[in-house]
Amino acid sequence: MTYSRIEHRKNQQPTGFFHSLVRGVKFGFTVIAVLLFIAFIFFISHFRLSKQFPIKNVHVYGMQHIRELDVKAVIQPLVSHGFFSVSVEKIRDRLLQEPWAADVLVQRQWPDELDLTIIEKVPTARWNSDTFLSDGGILFTPKGSVILTQSLPIFSGPDGQHILMLNYFNEMNRL
């Protein structure tokens, strides 16, 4: 009979606060170890992949007034990080700083390409002297001299009145 009692206690799980605490600490250390291992693998693979998959081709669509040299100067330092490390948000933000750029779409194309679609502002009129007024009511001053194939009306007025003049101009053209 004594033998069966010993056997019976052997199969029971110990309970109590201390045992629960030890199990919780073991589980916590296991989770932390797994997360550190995953972070280490990500860190190593991130640097290896960026060197193994460089961007070899950049295709630019929609450029009419923005110079190719300006686009190249903007993206050259940003695409040197490789396919997985290139920041499409940074490229987009930097290209949107170009005066002619209204919107920019940046897409990665597997395995080594980057596609840039640049939507340029459409000038509706000249504002005062060297500034253009876009069809969206945005004033912009392009770099260098600009040669346009269409003749544009010339608006003159105080600062901040360009939207009012554009609305009046559009209303007159509808008549």
Buried (B, 14 or more C-beta within 10 A) or exposed (E): EEEEEEEEEEEEEEEEEEEEEEEEEEEEEEEEEEEEEEEEEEEEEEEEEBEEBBBEEBEBEBBEBBEEEBBEEBBEEBBEBBBEBBEBEBBBEBBEEBBBBBEBBBEBEEEBBBBBBBEBBEBBBBBBEEBBBBEEBBBBEBEEEBEEEEEEEEBEEEEEEBEEBBEEBEEEEEE
